Amino acid sequence: MSVPSAVEAIHLRKTFGPVVAIDDLTLSVPSGSLFGFLGPNGAGKSTTIGCLTGLLDPTSGGIRLLGEEMHSDAVELRRRLGVMPEALGLFDGLYATEFLMFSARMFGLDARTARQRVAELLEALNLEDEGRKRLADFSHGMRKRVAFAAAVIHRPDLLFLDEPFESIDPDGTALMKSWLRRVVARGGTVFLTTHVLEIAQHFCERVGIIAQGGRLVWEGDINCLKTDQPIKTVNGEFRSLEALFLAFSNHHDRQLDWL
């Protein structure tokens, strides 16, 4: 029996004037999976997440999330999503407690549940002493923790995370990864971007690779790499995600004679 898709992009295209950010992207992410969306800087990863989550309007193409069409009026569908965007989306004038309470209430949690979850998240993420500190005064790593907490506080069915582990210390990264595994274990889906290919190789089950110009150049299961088996493609066999990524992302090993 086939697994239903949590994320479907159908011939998705996004342009900014003459610049093509996403070029005819067709992608299907199975429900209950950890999916890594990889690509070099400027390839269109954040733009893709923006289109999938409704933060940006695609130029053309279709989007279905959790079996429903994604559009500007899909309010109930959006309540089932958790989003940690590239820009984090924090309100710098608020305290961490205020921002997380706002996020929880916006997603429909009652006041008692919201207060309980805010307290639990701040403690688990080592932010309990920072709860009455304005977000503008937080370090980048602390801001990432708050943005992650806001993305998961309402127990979403589908999580979109743009570089969630950047600037997070090893303890925080391990905690966040364990929480994301719990999301998948209960049937949820995680769609994340990362430049740390080692994390993607050991953490994700499937990956998609886009090249400059927003073209999907490879997508598939990478679980075989966890048992030291190669990924077989038309470009050859690869025993690491790094080798696969470099082969499909038009990498050129440019050397500097003077260095």
C-alpha positions in Angstrom: 0.0 0.0 0.0 1.4 3.4 -1.0 2.1 6.0 1.6 0.1 9.2 1.1 2.1 12.4 0.4 2.3 15.1 3.1 3.9 17.6 0.6 3.2 17.8 -3.1 4.7 20.4 -5.4 3.4 20.2 -9.0 5.4 22.1 -11.6 6.1 24.8 -9.1 7.7 28.0 -10.5 8.7 31.2 -8.8 10.2 34.2 -10.5 11.3 37.6 -9.3 11.2 39.7 -12.4 13.7 38.1 -14.8 15.2 35.9 -12.1 14.0 32.3 -11.9 14.2 31.1 -8.3 12.2 27.9 -8.7 12.1 26.1 -12.0 9.3 23.6 -12.7 9.7 21.8 -9.3 7.7 18.6 -9.0 8.2 16.9 -5.6 6.4 14.4 -3.4 7.3 13.9 0.3 5.7 10.8 2.0 3.8 11.3 5.2 5.7 10.2 8.3 9.1 10.9 6.9 12.2 13.1 7.7 12.9 14.9 4.4 16.0 17.0 3.8 15.9 19.6 1.1 19.5 20.4 0.0 21.2 22.8 -2.4 23.9 25.4 -2.7 23.4 28.9 -1.5 21.0 30.8 -3.6 19.5 27.7 -5.2 16.0 28.4 -4.1 15.6 26.3 -0.9 14.2 29.1 1.3 12.0 30.4 -1.6 10.6 26.9 -2.0 9.7 26.7 1.7 8.2 30.2 1.4 5.9 29.0 -1.5 5.0 25.7 0.2 3.9 27.4 3.4 2.1 30.4 1.9 4.6 33.0 2.8 5.2 33.6 -0.9 2.8 33.3 -3.8 4.2 31.0 -6.5 4.2 32.3 -10.1 2.7 29.1 -11.3 2.1 25.4 -10.3 0.2 23.7 -7.6 0.8 22.8 -3.9 -0.9 20.2 -1.8 -0.2 19.7 1.9 -1.6 16.9 4.0 -3.9 16.0 1.1 -5.4 19.5 0.8 -4.8 22.3 -1.7 -2.6 25.1 -0.3 -4.0 28.6 -1.0 -4.2 31.9 0.6 -7.6 31.1 2.4 -6.5 27.7 3.7 -6.7 28.8 7.4 -7.4 25.5 8.9 -4.7 23.8 6.9 -2.2 26.4 8.1 -3.0 25.6 11.7 -1.7 22.1 11.0 1.7 23.4 9.9 4.7 24.4 11.9 7.1 26.8 10.2 10.6 28.0 11.1 11.5 30.4 8.3 14.9 31.6 7.3 14.3 35.0 8.8 12.8 33.3 12.0 9.8 35.7 12.1 10.3 36.8 15.7 8.8 40.0 17.1 11.9 41.6 18.7 10.0 43.9 21.0 8.4 41.0 22.8 9.7 38.8 25.6 10.2 35.1 24.8 7.2 34.2 27.0 5.0 36.7 25.3 6.0 35.6 21.8 5.5 31.9 22.6 2.1 32.6 24.2 1.1 34.6 21.1 2.1 31.8 18.8 0.3 29.2 20.9 -2.9 31.2 21.0 -2.7 32.0 17.3 -2.8 28.3 16.6 -5.8 27.8 18.8 -4.4 26.5 22.1 -6.4 27.5 25.2 -4.7 29.8 27.7 -4.0 27.1 30.2 -2.5 24.7 27.7 -0.5 27.5 26.2 1.0 28.6 29.5 2.0 25.0 30.3 3.6 24.4 27.0 5.5 27.7 27.0 6.9 26.9 30.5 7.9 23.4 29.4 9.6 24.6 26.2 11.5 27.3 27.8 12.8 24.9 30.5 13.7 22.1 28.0 15.5 24.5 25.7 17.4 26.1 28.6 15.6 29.4 28.1 13.7 29.6 31.4 16.0 32.3 32.7 15.5 34.3 29.5 11.7 34.2 29.4 11.5 37.8 30.5 14.2 39.1 28.2 13.3 40.9 25.0 14.0 38.9 21.9 16.1 41.7 20.4 18.7 41.0 23.2 18.9 37.3 22.4 22.0 35.7 20.8 21.4 34.2 17.3 21.4 30.7 18.8 18.8 31.6 21.4 16.6 33.2 18.8 16.8 30.0 16.8 15.6 28.0 19.9 12.7 30.4 20.4 11.7 30.1 16.7 11.9 26.3 16.9 9.7 26.4 20.1 7.1 28.5 18.3 7.1 26.1 15.3 6.3 23.0 17.5 4.2 24.4 20.3 0.9 23.5 18.7 1.9 19.9 17.9 1.7 20.3 14.1 1.2 17.5 11.6 3.8 19.0 9.2 6.9 20.9 10.1 8.9 23.1 7.7 12.3 24.1 9.2 14.8 26.3 7.3 18.3 25.6 8.7 17.1 24.6 12.2 20.4 23.5 13.6 22.5 26.5 12.5 24.1 28.2 15.5 22.6 25.7 17.9 25.1 24.0 20.3 25.5 20.1 20.2 23.2 19.6 23.3 20.4 21.7 21.7 20.8 20.0 18.3 20.5 16.6 19.9 17.4 17.6 21.8 15.8 19.1 18.7 16.6 16.0 16.6 15.0 13.8 19.3 11.8 15.9 19.3 11.6 15.8 15.5 12.0 12.0 15.6 9.0 11.9 18.0 7.0 14.0 15.5 7.7 11.4 12.8 7.0 8.5 15.1 3.5 9.8 15.7 2.9 10.1 12.0 4.0 13.7 11.4 6.3 14.9 8.7 9.4 17.0 8.8 10.7 19.0 5.8 14.0 20.7 6.5 16.9 22.4 4.8 20.5 22.1 6.0 24.0 22.8 4.7 25.4 20.2 7.1 25.4 17.1 4.9 26.6 14.9 7.7 23.4 15.8 9.7 21.2 15.1 6.7 22.9 11.8 6.0 22.4 10.4 9.5 19.1 12.1 10.3 17.0 12.3 7.2 15.4 9.3 5.4 14.9 11.0 2.0 16.5 14.0 0.4 15.9 16.2 -2.6 18.8 18.2 -4.2 18.2 21.4 -6.2 20.9 23.1 -8.2 21.3 26.8 -9.1 18.2 28.1 -10.9 15.9 26.1 -8.6 15.9 22.8 -10.6 15.4 19.5 -8.8 18.3 17.4 -9.9 18.0 14.3 -7.6 15.5 13.0 -5.1 15.4 9.7 -3.3 15.8 7.4 -0.3 19.2 7.6 1.5 18.7 5.0 4.2 21.1 2.7 2.5 24.0 5.1 3.5 23.3 4.3 7.2 24.3 0.7 6.5 27.3 1.6 4.4 25.6 0.7 1.1 26.0 2.9 -1.9 23.3 5.0 -3.6 23.1 3.9 -7.2 22.3 6.7 -9.8 22.7 7.4 -13.5 25.8 9.4 -12.4 27.4 6.4 -10.6 27.5 5.0 -7.1 28.0 7.1 -4.0 28.8 6.1 -0.5 28.2 9.5 1.1 25.7 12.2 0.8 28.5 14.7 0.2 29.7 12.8 -2.8 26.2 12.6 -4.2 25.5 16.2 -3.5 28.7 17.4 -5.2 28.0 15.2 -8.2 24.5 16.6 -8.8 25.1 20.3 -7.8 27.6 21.2 -10.5 30.5 21.4 -8.1 33.8 22.4 -9.6 37.0 22.0 -7.5 38.6 25.4 -8.3 42.1 25.7 -7.0 44.1 28.9 -6.3 47.7 28.6 -7.3 48.8 31.3 -4.9 47.1 29.8 -1.8 
